[in-house]
Amino acid sequence: MGERYRVQSSASEDRLAELIEQRLKPGADKELIDARIWDLFGEEWAIMFTDLSGFSRNVAEFGIIHFLQVIHESERLLIPCIADHDGILLKTEGDSMLIIFRNVEKAIECGVDMQRRLKLYNVDREATEKVLLCLGIGFGRVLRIGDSDVFGAEVNAASKLGEDTADAWEILVTQSVIDAAPRRSDLTFELLPDAPPGASAAYRLVYEL
């Protein structure tokens, strides 16, 4: 199964690279090639980026071993949560995770569940040992390249919200998430003053820990 996964991912990446090469040729019909790329790889997903609050500062203060410990604990706690809500973890980079969901509601529920699990984990732990999570969620049509990566405006917006804008415990979402999410009495959102590039507006989810 592992070998099959590598072949499938490589085939997708090779096909995309081939089409990009065609797009670079003089006189190329870029609109036609773009349409082919979207036909091949265009899919609708909710995209979640996670980030650990204050991580770079803690690495500088407490060293690389502490860095590895916090990452280990965050993944041990959160990866089962992703599976419980039918998410797919595409990749990890340092203290960040990129996760996709077919269902916007499950993405939101997963975010809340992650924060609640971490609240329980952090009880009675010293400040330096606590895992503090920031979350950003987008939704829309993206280019999914095998099981290795996704690209698109909502990907960029979710990344900006989760990795740069959100503070610890916050779950920030784009306007597209609001539009696609079901209307539920327990889902309340506050409009943020600024929206990241790629999104028309951004919101903070109001939820109970």
KAVENMO-V491922 format. One record per pair of residues at least 24 apart in sequence whose C-alpha atoms are under 10 Angstrom apart, sorted by the first residue. I is the first residue (numbers start at 1). J is the second residue. D is the distance in Angstrom with one decimal. If there is no record, write none. Layout:
# KAVENMO-V491922
i,j,d
I,J,D
I,J,D
This chain:
# KAVENMO-V491922
i,j,d
5,146,8.7
5,147,8.1
6,146,9.3
6,147,9.1
6,148,9.7
7,146,9.7
8,145,9.7
8,146,6.6
8,147,8.4
9,145,7.1
9,146,4.5
9,147,6.1
9,148,6.8
9,149,9.6
10,145,9.2
10,146,7.8
10,147,9.6
10,148,9.3
11,145,9.4
11,146,8.1
12,40,9.0
12,41,8.4
12,144,9.1
12,145,5.9
12,146,5.6
12,147,9.1
12,148,9.5
13,145,6.4
13,146,7.3
13,148,9.0
13,149,9.8
14,145,9.9
15,40,9.1
15,41,10.0
15,145,9.6
16,40,8.8
16,41,8.6
16,145,8.0
37,143,8.2
38,141,9.2
38,142,8.4
38,143,6.8
38,144,9.5
39,143,9.4
40,143,8.6
40,144,9.1
40,145,9.3
41,141,9.7
41,142,7.8
41,143,5.0
41,144,5.4
41,145,6.4
41,146,8.5
41,150,9.3
41,151,9.9
42,140,9.9
42,141,6.3
42,142,5.5
42,143,4.7
42,144,6.4
42,145,9.1
42,150,9.6
42,151,9.5
42,152,9.6
43,102,9.4
43,140,8.1
43,141,5.3
43,142,5.5
43,143,6.3
43,144,6.6
43,145,9.9
43,150,9.5
44,100,9.8
44,101,9.1
44,102,7.2
44,103,9.4
44,139,7.4
44,140,5.2
44,141,4.2
44,142,6.1
44,143,8.6
44,144,9.0
45,99,9.8
45,100,6.2
45,101,5.7
45,102,5.0
45,103,7.3
45,104,7.9
45,107,9.8
45,138,8.4
45,139,5.8
45,140,5.8
45,141,6.5
45,142,7.0
45,143,9.6
45,144,9.0
45,150,9.4
45,154,9.4
45,155,9.5
46,87,9.3
46,99,8.4
46,100,5.5
46,101,5.0
46,102,6.1
46,103,6.6
46,104,5.6
46,105,9.1
46,106,9.1
46,107,6.7
46,108,9.3
46,137,6.9
46,138,5.6
46,139,4.2
46,140,6.6
46,141,8.8
46,142,9.3
46,154,8.5
46,155,8.8
46,158,9.3
46,176,9.4
46,177,7.7
46,180,9.6
47,87,9.5
47,88,9.8
47,98,7.3
47,99,5.9
47,100,4.6
47,101,6.5
47,102,8.9
47,103,9.9
47,104,8.7
47,107,7.9
47,136,8.1
47,137,5.5
47,138,5.1
47,139,6.0
47,140,8.3
47,142,9.3
47,150,8.7
47,154,7.4
47,155,6.2
47,156,9.5
47,157,9.4
47,158,6.7
47,159,8.7
47,173,9.8
47,177,9.6
48,87,9.3
48,88,9.9
48,89,9.4
48,97,7.9
48,98,5.9
48,99,5.0
48,100,6.1
48,101,8.0
48,107,7.3
48,108,9.1
48,110,9.7
48,111,8.5
48,135,7.0
48,136,5.6
48,137,4.5
48,138,6.6
48,139,8.8
48,154,9.8
48,155,8.1
48,157,10.0
48,158,6.3
48,159,7.7
48,161,9.6
48,162,7.8
48,171,9.9
48,172,9.8
48,173,9.1
49,92,9.7
49,96,6.9
49,97,5.7
49,98,4.9
49,99,6.5
49,100,8.9
49,111,10.0
49,134,8.3
49,135,5.9
49,136,5.3
49,137,6.5
49,138,8.8
49,155,8.5
49,156,9.7
49,157,9.6
49,158,6.1
49,159,5.5
49,160,8.6
49,161,8.0
49,162,5.3
49,163,7.0
50,92,9.4
50,95,8.0
50,96,5.2
50,97,5.2
50,98,6.8
50,99,8.3
50,111,9.1
50,133,6.8
50,134,5.7
50,135,4.8
50,136,6.6
50,137,8.9
50,158,9.2
50,159,8.1
50,161,9.3
50,162,5.6
50,163,6.7
50,166,9.6
50,171,9.4
51,93,9.6
51,94,9.0
51,95,5.9
51,96,4.6
51,97,7.0
51,98,9.5
51,132,8.5
51,133,5.9
51,134,5.1
51,135,6.6
51,136,8.7
51,159,9.2
51,161,9.8
51,162,6.2
51,163,5.4
51,164,8.6
51,166,8.7
51,167,9.4
51,168,8.9
52,94,9.6
52,95,6.0
52,96,7.0
52,97,9.7
52,131,7.0
52,132,5.6
52,133,4.8
52,134,6.0
52,135,8.9
52,162,9.3
52,163,8.2
52,166,9.9
52,167,9.0
52,168,7.6
52,169,9.8
53,95,9.3
53,130,10.0
53,131,8.0
53,132,5.4
53,133,5.8
53,134,6.3
53,135,9.9
53,162,10.0
53,163,8.8
53,164,9.7
53,166,8.6
53,167,6.5
53,168,5.4
53,169,8.8
54,131,9.8
54,132,8.1
54,133,9.5
54,134,10.0
54,167,9.0
54,168,8.5
55,94,9.7
55,95,7.5
55,131,9.4
55,132,8.9
55,133,9.9
56,95,9.3
58,128,7.7
61,128,10.0
62,128,8.6
66,128,9.0
66,129,8.6
67,94,9.0
67,95,8.5
68,94,9.0
68,95,9.1
69,129,8.9
70,95,8.4
70,128,9.4
70,129,7.3
70,130,8.1
70,131,6.8
70,132,9.8
71,95,5.9
71,96,8.9
71,131,8.8
73,118,10.0
73,121,9.7
73,129,9.7
73,130,9.6
73,131,7.8
74,114,9.7
74,118,8.4
74,121,10.0
74,130,9.6
74,131,6.6
74,132,9.0
74,133,8.8
77,114,8.1
77,117,7.4
77,118,7.6
77,121,8.6
77,131,9.7
78,110,9.3
78,111,9.7
78,113,9.0
78,114,6.1
78,115,9.2
78,117,8.0
78,118,8.5
79,114,9.3
80,114,9.6
81,109,9.9
81,110,6.7
81,111,9.0
81,113,7.1
81,114,6.5
81,117,8.6
82,106,9.5
82,107,8.7
82,110,6.5
82,111,8.9
82,113,9.2
82,114,8.3
83,110,9.2
84,110,8.0
84,113,9.7
85,109,7.5
85,110,5.8
85,111,9.5
85,113,9.2
86,110,8.9
88,147,8.8
89,147,8.9
89,148,9.4
89,149,10.0
90,146,9.5
90,147,6.1
90,148,5.7
90,149,6.4
90,150,8.6
91,147,8.7
91,148,6.9
91,149,7.5
95,133,9.8
95,163,9.7
96,133,9.7
96,134,9.5
96,135,9.7
96,159,9.6
96,162,9.0
96,163,7.7
97,135,9.8
97,159,9.8
97,162,9.8
97,163,9.9
98,136,10.0
98,148,10.0
98,149,8.5
98,150,9.1
98,155,9.3
98,158,9.6
98,159,8.5
99,137,9.4
99,149,9.7
99,150,9.8
100,137,9.3
100,138,9.6
100,139,9.3
100,144,10.0
100,149,9.8
100,150,8.9
100,155,9.8
101,139,9.1
102,139,9.3
103,139,9.3
103,180,9.1
103,181,8.8
104,137,8.9
104,138,8.7
104,139,7.2
104,140,9.8
104,176,9.7
104,177,6.7
104,178,9.1
104,179,9.9
104,180,6.7
104,181,5.9
104,182,8.6
105,177,8.9
105,178,10.0
105,180,8.3
105,181,5.8
105,182,6.9
105,183,9.9
105,187,9.9
106,181,9.5
107,137,7.7
107,138,9.4
107,139,9.7
107,177,9.6
107,181,9.7
108,135,9.9
108,136,9.8
108,137,7.8
108,171,8.4
108,172,9.8
108,173,8.9
108,177,9.0
108,181,8.6
108,187,9.1
108,205,8.8
109,187,9.7
111,135,7.1
111,136,8.9
111,137,8.8
111,169,9.7
111,170,9.3
111,171,6.9
111,172,9.8
111,205,9.9
112,169,9.1
112,170,9.4
112,171,7.8
112,205,9.1
112,206,9.9
112,207,7.5
112,208,8.4
112,209,7.8
113,209,8.9
114,169,9.5
115,168,9.3
115,169,6.3
115,170,8.6
115,171,8.9
115,208,9.7
115,209,7.1
116,169,9.2
116,208,8.6
116,209,5.5
117,209,9.2
118,169,9.3
118,209,9.7
119,169,9.0
119,209,7.3
120,209,9.5
131,168,9.2
132,167,8.8
132,168,5.4
132,169,6.7
132,170,9.7
133,162,9.1
133,163,9.9
133,166,8.9
133,167,7.8
133,168,5.2
133,169,5.7
133,170,7.6
133,171,9.0
134,161,8.6
134,162,5.6
134,163,7.0
134,164,8.9
134,165,8.5
134,166,5.4
134,167,5.6
134,168,5.0
134,169,5.8
134,170,5.6
134,171,6.6
134,172,8.4
135,159,8.8
135,160,9.8
135,161,7.1
135,162,4.3
135,163,7.5
135,164,9.8
135,165,9.1
135,166,6.5
135,167,8.4
135,168,8.4
135,169,7.8
135,170,6.2
135,171,4.7
135,172,6.1
135,173,8.4
135,204,10.0
136,160,7.5
136,161,4.8
136,162,3.7
136,163,7.4
136,164,9.3
136,165,8.5
136,166,7.2
136,170,8.4
136,171,5.9
136,172,4.8
136,173,5.7
136,174,8.2
136,202,9.7
136,203,9.8
136,204,9.4
137,161,7.5
137,162,7.3
137,171,7.6
137,172,6.3
137,173,4.7
137,174,6.6
137,175,9.9
137,176,9.4
137,177,7.3
137,202,9.7
137,203,9.9
138,162,9.9
138,172,8.8
138,173,5.9
138,174,5.3
138,175,8.0
138,176,6.6
138,177,5.8
138,178,9.3
138,198,9.7
138,199,8.5
138,202,9.4
139,173,8.7
139,174,7.4
139,175,8.6
139,176,5.6
139,177,5.3
139,178,9.0
139,179,9.2
139,180,7.8
139,181,9.7
139,199,9.9
140,176,6.8
140,177,8.2
140,180,9.1
152,198,8.4
153,196,9.8
153,197,7.7
153,198,4.6
153,199,7.3
154,196,9.6
154,197,8.9
154,198,6.0
154,199,6.7
155,198,8.4
155,199,9.8
156,196,8.3
156,197,7.3
156,198,6.6
156,199,8.9
157,195,8.3
157,196,5.5
157,197,6.0
157,198,5.5
157,199,6.1
157,200,9.7
157,201,9.9
157,202,9.0
158,196,8.3
158,197,9.7
158,198,9.0
158,199,8.9
158,202,9.6
159,196,9.2
160,195,9.5
160,196,6.4
160,197,8.2
160,198,9.7
161,195,8.7
161,196,7.0
161,197,9.9
161,202,8.3
161,203,9.6
161,204,9.9
164,196,9.9
165,194,9.9
165,195,9.9
165,196,8.8
166,204,8.8
169,207,10.0
169,209,8.8
170,204,7.0
170,205,7.4
170,206,8.6
170,207,9.3
171,203,8.5
171,204,5.9
171,205,5.6
171,206,8.2
171,207,9.0
172,202,6.9
172,203,5.6
172,204,4.6
172,205,6.1
172,206,9.5
173,199,9.5
173,201,8.7
173,202,5.6
173,203,5.3
173,204,6.4
173,205,7.4
174,198,9.1
174,199,6.0
174,200,7.5
174,201,5.9
174,202,4.4
174,203,6.3
174,204,9.0
175,199,6.6
175,200,6.2
175,201,5.1
175,202,5.7
175,203,7.3
176,200,8.3
176,201,8.5
176,202,8.9
177,202,9.1
177,203,9.3
178,202,8.9
178,203,8.3
178,205,9.9
